[in-house]
Amino acid sequence: MGAPNSQLPSMTLREWLDATEMSLSAFAREVPCHITYPGKVIRGEAQPSYRMARRFEQITGGAVSRTQWYPSEDEPEDESEPQ
């Protein structure tokens, strides 16, 4: 299983998992997150936090863009680090 080309247009998480033949459980271990969380995101039952969406983007080499959930490149104020 190779890493996807970062030059690819944005894919959904489901498309990326299918293309890389990575299981939901293996992806959850990479994040790390609860084993059921990626499936909930795929089914639209959960929306990842901005940081989680950035982590998805990192793991997928940019193939799954955080802009699917957060169109602005700016981190939402409610997701910023506590001061």
Protein Blocks (a to p, Z undefined) as FASTA:
>chain_A
ZZddfkbccddfklmmmmnopafklmmmmmpccfklmmmmmnopaccdfklmmmmmmmnn
omacfklmmmbfbdcfklpccZZ
